[in-house]
Every structure is written in C-alpha cells, then in structure tokens.
Amino acid sequence: MTWKFVSYIGSKPRSAAAIILTLAVALVLVSAGLALELSHFGRVPYPSSPTILMSLVNGQVIYAQNTSFGLKNESYDGLYPYTGMKILFRVTYGGGSTTYPAEDFGNQFQLSTNITATVYQVLMTTSWVDASINITDSAGDGAFDQGDTIAFELVPLKADMVFTMGLLWTAGEGGAAMEVSFVVHDGKLYAWYSEYLSDWYWPYLHD
C-alpha cells in the first residue's frame, strides 16, 4: 500500500504538492487548537472569594451572612438591624445588563420583631430572568448577622449569567454597604466582592 502511494505521488507531482500542503495546513490548525486549549488550562473563568459563604443547592443560590466580612463600618461595631436596609439587584448576560431600582430589604417590620422569620421578596421580573429571594433571620434578633441567609430563586438560572447584589445599611454613623456578584459556570458557583454598582448608595447616606 505504501509503495503504491509513493508511486502515485511520484507520477503526479502537482497532486503530491496539494496533498502535502493540505496536511501541513491541517497540522498547523491542530497545533493552534492544542496551544489555545493549553493556554486556558487551569485558568479560573471568574473571581472567587473564600470569605463569601455562598452555595448552590437544588437550583437555588444560598448566601449566608458572615459577621467577619461583608457589611463594614469602621466607626460602628454593633449589629446591623434590618430596619433601614436597602437592596439593589442587577443581572448581566450576553453583553447586556438590567438593574432594578433600590428598595427596602425585605419586609422590615416582620424582620425586626425579634422572632425567627423568613420573608419573601421579588427582586425583578424581566425577559431574561425572574429573581426573588427568601430572607431568613435565623437568630430572631432583628439584625442581619451571623447565620442569616438569603435564598435566591432565579428562573431560569443560566450558565454565565452574572448576578450582583448590593446591600446598604443606612442607620448609624455613615452607614455601611456591601456588593457581591455571583455566577454559575460549568455547574460550579463563583462568588466575589465586586464594585459594578458604583456609588448607588451615596444618595441614601448624604443629602
């Protein structure tokens, strides 16, 4: 078989040149693809902060508050009551984004009655996604602190759809703010402290 192929090439040099050129181009393309795959190997597609207690459970994204991180105010060292809290929510997908106006964070009357409570709140209804949350005050102390959770219901929860939550506490000296973004990629949840919403909280803290 090899002898016949060599004999064929020898009898038709133009065809041989075309075959060799085709093989060379194919080799270059395969090599380029392999190099591209190797260049992406081990690269993390999104940031990830280990201090953010966030998990993906049965299609829901669950955020758990950690008193050591998140809402911070150097001049205030106490609890952050639900009263006066604001939330801003944004979704980004396919190069576009939608941000809904800031509103009160949950039903603050229910969350501030010093009993364990779970409050449901709709964040946005768009052509991209319907987003709602269940806020649970696990200690029943009326403050957003250790162990309190926010369960996000995102329908549909598409891969590479980036969600950003801004939280603001307006009481105390100067207030406090936090911004967290999260996304699902290849079935894995990534979450990080972000600064996409800019100074949205500024009007609530200053006249």
C-alpha positions in Angstrom: 0.0 0.0 0.0 2.8 2.4 0.9 4.7 1.6 -2.4 1.5 2.4 -4.4 1.1 5.7 -2.6 4.7 6.7 -3.2 4.4 5.6 -6.8 1.3 7.7 -7.2 3.0 10.8 -5.7 6.0 10.3 -8.0 3.8 10.1 -11.1 1.7 13.2 -10.2 3.9 15.9 -8.5 1.1 18.5 -8.6 -1.3 16.3 -6.7 1.5 15.4 -4.3 2.2 19.1 -3.6 -1.5 19.7 -2.9 -1.7 16.7 -0.5 1.4 17.9 1.4 0.1 21.4 1.6 -3.3 20.2 2.9 -1.6 18.0 5.5 0.6 21.0 6.5 -2.4 23.3 7.0 -4.2 20.6 9.0 -1.2 20.2 11.2 -1.0 23.9 11.8 -4.7 24.1 12.7 -4.4 21.2 15.1 -1.3 22.7 16.7 -3.0 26.1 17.1 -6.1 24.5 18.7 -3.9 22.5 21.1 -2.0 25.6 22.1 -5.2 27.5 22.7 -6.5 24.7 25.0 -3.3 24.6 26.9 -3.3 28.4 27.3 -6.7 28.2 29.0 -5.9 25.1 31.1 -6.1 25.9 34.8 -7.4 29.4 34.2 -10.3 30.4 36.5 -13.2 31.9 34.5 -14.5 34.1 37.3 -13.1 35.5 40.5 -13.9 33.7 43.8 -13.7 34.9 47.4 -13.4 32.1 50.0 -14.8 34.5 52.7 -18.2 34.7 50.9 -20.5 31.9 52.3 -22.4 31.1 49.1 -23.6 27.7 47.8 -25.6 26.2 45.0 -28.3 23.9 46.5 -31.0 22.2 44.4 -31.0 25.0 41.8 -31.1 27.8 44.4 -28.2 30.1 45.3 -27.9 30.4 49.1 -26.0 33.3 50.7 -25.2 33.1 54.4 -24.1 36.2 56.3 -20.7 36.1 58.0 -20.2 38.7 60.7 -16.5 38.9 60.0 -17.0 40.0 56.4 -19.4 41.9 54.2 -21.1 44.9 55.7 -18.4 47.0 57.2 -18.2 50.3 59.0 -15.0 51.2 60.9 -16.9 53.6 63.2 -19.6 51.1 64.2 -19.0 47.8 65.8 -22.5 46.7 66.7 -25.3 44.7 64.9 -26.9 45.8 61.7 -30.7 45.9 62.1 -32.9 45.1 59.2 -34.6 48.5 59.7 -33.2 50.9 57.1 -31.6 48.3 54.9 -31.7 48.7 51.1 -31.1 46.2 48.3 -30.1 46.8 44.6 -30.0 43.9 42.2 -28.6 43.6 38.7 -28.3 40.8 36.1 -25.8 40.8 33.2 -25.9 38.4 30.3 -24.7 38.3 26.7 -23.2 41.7 26.9 -26.3 43.5 28.3 -27.5 44.2 31.8 -30.6 45.2 33.7 -30.6 46.9 37.1 -33.7 47.4 39.2 -34.1 50.4 41.4 -33.0 50.2 45.1 -35.8 49.2 47.5 -36.2 48.2 51.1 -34.5 44.9 52.0 -37.4 42.5 52.7 -40.4 43.2 55.0 -38.6 45.1 57.7 -41.5 45.0 60.1 -41.5 41.2 60.1 -37.7 41.0 60.2 -37.5 43.4 63.1 -39.9 41.8 65.5 -37.3 39.7 67.4 -38.7 36.4 66.2 -37.3 33.9 63.7 -38.8 34.9 60.4 -38.5 34.2 56.7 -39.6 36.9 54.3 -40.2 36.6 50.6 -39.4 39.4 48.2 -39.5 39.8 44.4 -36.4 41.5 43.0 -37.1 41.7 39.3 -39.2 40.2 36.5 -37.6 40.6 33.1 -37.5 38.8 29.8 -34.1 37.3 30.9 -34.9 36.1 34.4 -37.4 36.2 37.3 -35.5 36.8 40.5 -36.8 36.6 44.0 -35.4 35.9 47.5 -36.3 34.4 50.8 -34.6 36.3 53.7 -34.3 34.3 57.0 -33.4 35.9 60.3 -32.2 32.7 61.9 -31.5 34.1 65.4 -34.7 36.2 65.5 -32.7 39.2 66.8 -33.9 41.7 64.1 -30.4 42.1 62.8 -28.6 40.9 59.6 -25.9 38.9 61.3 -24.1 35.5 61.6 -26.2 32.7 60.1 -28.9 34.8 58.5 -29.5 33.6 54.9 -30.7 34.9 51.5 -32.0 32.2 49.3 -32.1 33.3 45.6 -34.7 31.9 43.3 -33.6 32.6 39.8 -35.7 31.3 36.9 -34.1 30.4 34.6 -30.6 30.1 36.3 -28.5 30.1 33.1 -24.8 29.5 32.9 -22.6 32.6 32.8 -25.5 34.9 33.8 -23.9 37.2 36.3 -26.0 38.5 39.3 -25.0 41.4 41.5 -26.5 42.2 44.9 -25.8 45.5 46.6 -26.8 45.8 50.3 -26.9 49.0 52.2 -27.5 49.8 55.9 -28.4 53.4 56.4 -28.5 53.7 60.2 -25.6 54.6 62.5 -22.7 56.8 61.7 -22.2 56.9 58.0 -24.0 53.6 57.3 -22.4 50.6 55.6 -22.5 48.9 52.2 -21.6 45.6 50.6 -21.7 44.3 47.0 -21.5 40.6 46.0 -21.6 39.2 42.5 -22.1 35.5 41.6 -22.4 33.3 38.5 -22.8 29.6 37.7 -20.2 28.2 35.2 -20.0 24.5 34.2 -22.1 23.7 37.2 -19.9 25.5 39.7 -20.8 28.6 41.6 -18.4 31.6 41.7 -18.9 34.5 44.1 -16.8 37.6 44.8 -16.9 41.1 46.3 -17.4 43.4 43.3 -17.7 47.1 42.5 -20.0 47.1 39.5 -22.8 49.2 41.0 -20.6 52.2 41.7 -21.8 54.6 44.4 -25.5 53.7 44.2 -25.8 54.0 48.0 -24.5 57.6 48.1 -27.9 59.4 47.9 -29.2 57.4 50.9 -26.3 58.4 53.1 -25.9 62.1 52.1 -28.4 64.8 51.5 
